[in-house]
Amino acid sequence: MRPLLLCAGLLLGCLQWGSTQALQLQFQLIDEATQQPISDAHAFISDSSLGTTSDSNGYCELRVDQEETQVLIITHISYETLVMGPEDYRQLVNGAKLPLKNNGIDLSEIELTASRGAQWKKNFRKFSKALLGEGKPAANCTILNPEVLRFAEEDGVFRTTAIDLLEIKNDYLAYDIKFWLEELTVSDDGSTFFKGNGQFIDRAEANDKKMTKRRERVYRHSLLHFLRSMASSTDPASLKEYGYELSIQQYEDGVFETYFLPQPQDLVQADTTAGWFRLVFPEFLTVQHIGLRAETGRELQIPVSSAEQRRFGTSRTQAMGSSTQFAISRLYKIAPYLLFDKRGNIINKSQFEEYGYWADQRLSATLPIDYQSSFSEA
């Protein structure tokens, strides 16, 4: 593979997201059938801190960067959720009218969930574990409107949908999260999958020094930070300073075997026209998180994510060859490359899979894509 060398000036310019001109979206939400304005609809840029609510006349205003790559979600409990790509929502200016289609939901059915039996509570615990995760972060998250959830189970697959935005109070990272859940499934082998989009709203305590340090700790080992670091690193030593070591691995006979130790510039290609980056690698890209200890037992075993167990038939633990055990994440791509923007936000999310530490991170330990760290990658 021929490395594409990136000059420092290009990287510094690319990583300064938000330096370009912002676009002021101005639009009115109306009922498709009656043409009447729709109030209290929520519009937000997926997985970011940007969002707004339509006023009594259905009007919304939202300021976004002209280079924004995330979708715009518009949702209301009585209307079908609308998902718009950047090329479409950039046209929503000067009060453009945007019709929404009524979804026919009977709002009275929400009240019927006030009486919750033992099975509902069991389902809710399973759902919460799959969406929020486990441990201290998840224990400090509360779903404020569980009545909007709908559970079903068929052929060994537990499935959850929601008829309205989930409202989640995250005391661990000081966010109020409005989350549009498309679907969450838990298979009988314990593997989980969920698809959705959220807005992360800072709470009053977000600027507390203790909270700032906690967010930084989460950020330092996130996929978001890793991709930003890859875009600005030119050698393994600099990447290690950010907290990562790389290897290319193959999976054979139940074992991951390392066959190449790449340099960051071997893997990252810059698209100077679009301002995006390509992460190109064969097989698996394995990332060791320097300084993040893995949970291990007496026999020096490291936990394997349920997604990894399912795909590769591995056991719940794998032996480590060293007494120093750092957490491991793996990326597996379906497309020729993983495409990400200047912030480390992945454009082709459906074309790759995560395993290990990153796969086991859930919503309770997630930061928005526009998170601004005091730790510079450039």
N, C-alpha and C positions, 0 to 999 in steps of 0.2 A: 504494500500500500504506500502510495507516494504522499508524504505529509504536505499539507498546505500551511505554509508559514504565515502567521498573523502578525502584523505590525502592531506595536503598542498603541500607536495613535488611533488605529482603527478600533481596537478593543475598548479603549477609554471612551471613544465617541459612542460606540454601540451600547455600552453598558449604562449610559446616562439616559435611561428611559424617562420620558416625560419632558425632554428638552425641546421636542417639536411642538408645533402649534396645536392647541386643544380645540376640540369641536364641541359646540354647544347644541345638544339635541333638544328640540322643542316639538312636542307632538301631543295630540289629543286622542284618548281612547274612547271609542264609541261602540255601542251595541250594534252588531251587524244587522240585526233584524229591525230594531226600533230606531236606530240612529241616535239614541239617547246617550249622554256622556256616562262613563263608568268611573266612579270614584273608588278610592281605597284599593286600587290595583297596585301591585308592586312590580317595579322595573329595576333590574340590576344587571351589572356586568358579571358574568359567571366567575365565581371563586375569587372575587376581589372585594374591596371595601366600598365600591361605588354602587349607589342605588338611590331610588327615590320612590315616592308614593303619589299616585294621581290625586289631584284635589277634587273638590266638589263638582267642578266642570270637566273633569276627566283629563286635565292638563298635566303633563310631566315635563320636567327639565332635568337634564343630566349632562354633565361636562365630562367628555372622554378624550383621550389622546387620539390624534388622527391615525396613529400607528397601532391602535388597539387590535389585538388578535382574538380576544375572547368573544363569545356570543352574548347577546342581550336576551335576558329572560324576562318575559312579561306574564305575570300570573295573577289570577283572581279566583276565588273559590267557586264562583258561578260561571266561569268562562274557561274555554280550552286554553291551555298554556301555549304561548307563542314563543318560539325560539328563532332569533334573527342573527344571521352572520354579519360581520362588519361591513361587507359591501352593501348590505341592505339597510342596516340601521343608520349608516352615515347619511342616508337620504331623509332622515326624520328631522327636518329643520323647519323653522318658520310656521309652527303649528300644524304640521301635516296630520291628517286624520288617519287613525289606525283602527280598523274594525276588529272586534273580537267576537267569536262565536259562542253562544250560550251552550254549556255542557249538560244541561238538564239535571244537575245534581239537586236532590231534595235536601235543603239545609236542615230539615227537621230530623234527618237520620243521624246527624252528628250528636244530637241530644240523647239518642238511644244508647250510646256507649257509656252513659253515666254509671250504669250498673254493670260492673266488670267482674266476671267470675274468675275462677282459678286458672282456667285454660287461657283466658285473655292475658292474665298477668304473666303466665309462663311464656306466652308468645312475645310479650313486650320485653321481657328480660333477654330472650334470645335475640330479638331485633336490636336492642340497645347495645348488647355486646358486639354484634356484627358492625353496627354503624359507628359507635363511639370508641370501641376498644375495651381494654381492661386496665387495671392498675389505677394509680393516682389521678392521671388526667381524666379518665372516664368517670371516676368516682366524683369528680368535681364538675360534672356536666349534668344538666337537667333538661329534659324535654318538657316544655311548658304546655303543649297542646297535643297530648297523645291520642285524643279523640279523633284526630284526622287520619289515623293509621288504619289500614285494612290488611288483615292477615289471611293467608290461605296456605294449604299444604296438599301437594299432589305428587305421587310417584317418588316419594322420599325427598322432595324439594320444598322447603319452607320459603314462601314468597311474601314480601311486604310491599304495598304501595301506599300512597298518601293522596287524599283528595284536596289538600291545601298545603301551603308552605309549612314546614316544621319550624317551630320557634324553639331554639336551643340556647340555653344560658350556659356559657362556658366560663366557669369561675377559674379554671386552671390557667387559661391564657387571656382572660379578661375580654372576651368577645361575646356579643349577642349575635347568633347566627340565624339567618333566615335561609332555610334549606329546602330546595325543591327536589324531592326524591322521585325519580322516575321508577326505579325498581331496586329491590334488595333481595338476594336469594341466599339461602344457606342449604347446602347439599347434605345428604345423610352422612358423608365422610367428614363433615365439619368445615369444608371449604366455603368461603363467602365471596360474594360479588355484590357491589352496589354501584349505581349510576345516578348521579344527581349534580346539582349546581347550587352554590351557596353565596350569600353575601355576608361578609364579616364586619361587624360594626363595633368599633372600639367602645369599651365601657369606661366609666369614670376613673377606675383604678388602673387603666392601661399605662399611664405615665408614672406609676409608682416604681421606684428603683428596683424593688424585688421582682415585680412583674416584668420589667424590662430585661432583667438578667435571665429570667425563666424563658421568655420568648427567644432570647439569643441562644440559649442552650438547645432549645428545640430546633431553631433555625440552622445551627452549625452542622447538624447531621441530617438535614432534610434533602430531598431530591432537588428542591428549588436551589438550595445553596450549592449542591454538587454541580449542577449544570452551569450556574454562574461562574463557579470556580474553574470548570473545564474551559470555558470561553476565554478566561484570562490567564491560564497557566501555560507555561511553555516547556516545562520539564517536570519530572517526577518529584524533584525536591520541592519545587514551589507548590505542587499539588498536595504534597504531604503536609506542608505548613497549613493548608486549609483543612486537613484532617482526613485525607483519603489516600489509599494505595490501590492501584489497578492491576488486574490480570484478565487475560482472555482465556476462557475455559471451554472445554468440551465435556459433554455428559456421556459417559460410556460405562455400561455394566454397573449401574447404580452408583457411580462415583463421578464427581467433578474433578477433572484433571486440568491443571494449568499447563498451557503450552506456549504462552507468549506474555511478556511483560511490556506493555506499550508505553510510549510517551504520550502525553496529552495531545500534542500537535499531530500525532499519527492518526488520531481519531476525529478531531474537530475540523470541519470545513466551514468557512464563512461565505455566505451569500451576501455580497456587499450591496446588491441591488435591492433585495427585500429586507436586508437588515436581520436576517435569520441565520441560524447555525444548524449544521447537520452533524450528528454524532453517528459515525459509521464504525461498525465493528462486526466481526463474524461470531457466530455461536453466542456465547454468553459473555457479557461484560460484568465481571465480578468486582465489587467495590468493598474494600475493608475500611471500616470507620475507625480511624486512629483515635484512641482515647475514650471510645464508647465501649464499655465492657459488655460482653454477652453474658446472659444468665446461663450458668453452667452447673453441672452436678459433680459428684465426686470423681467420676470417671472421665472428666474433661470432655463433656459433650456440649454441643451447642444446639439450641432449638432450631427446628426447621419450620418455616411457615406452612400453614395448611395448604396454601396454593401450590407450594413446591412439592409437598407430599403427594398431592393429587396428580400433578403433571408428570413427575418423574419416579413415582413409586418409592420414594425414600422413606425412611423411618422418621419418627418424631424428633430424633436427635441424630447428629452426625459427629463423629469423633474429630477432634482438632489435633493437629500435629504439634502444637506448642502449648506451653503452660500459660503464655500470654494470649488471651482470647478476646479479640475485638469483634464487634458485631459485623455481620456480612449482609450486603445487599447484592442482588443480581438483576440485571436488565436483559430481557430477551426481546428482540425486535422481529416483527412480522414483515414490515416494509423494508426497503433497502437501507433506510437510515431513520434515526429518530430526529425529528425536526423541532427546534425550539427557538423562541424569540429572545430578545435582548435581556429580558428579566429572568430567563430560565424557565419560562412557561412553555410546556410542550404543546405543539400545534396538532400533531397527529396522534392523539392520545389512544385511539383505538388500535394503533399499529404496534404497540409494544406491551409487554407484561413485566410486572415487578415481582420479585421474590425476596424472601428473607426479611431483614429489618424494615425496609420500606413498605413491603406488602403488609406487614403487621401494624403499621401506623394507621390509625383511624382518625375520624373527624375531631376527636378531642385533642389531638396533637398536631393539627393542621394549621398552617398560617396562610393568609391570602397571598395571591400572586404578586400584589403590589406592596408586600411587606418591605419596609425600608430598614435595613440593618445598619448598626453603627460600625459593623465589621465590613471593611471594603474588600471586594474581590479584585479590584483593579489596581 
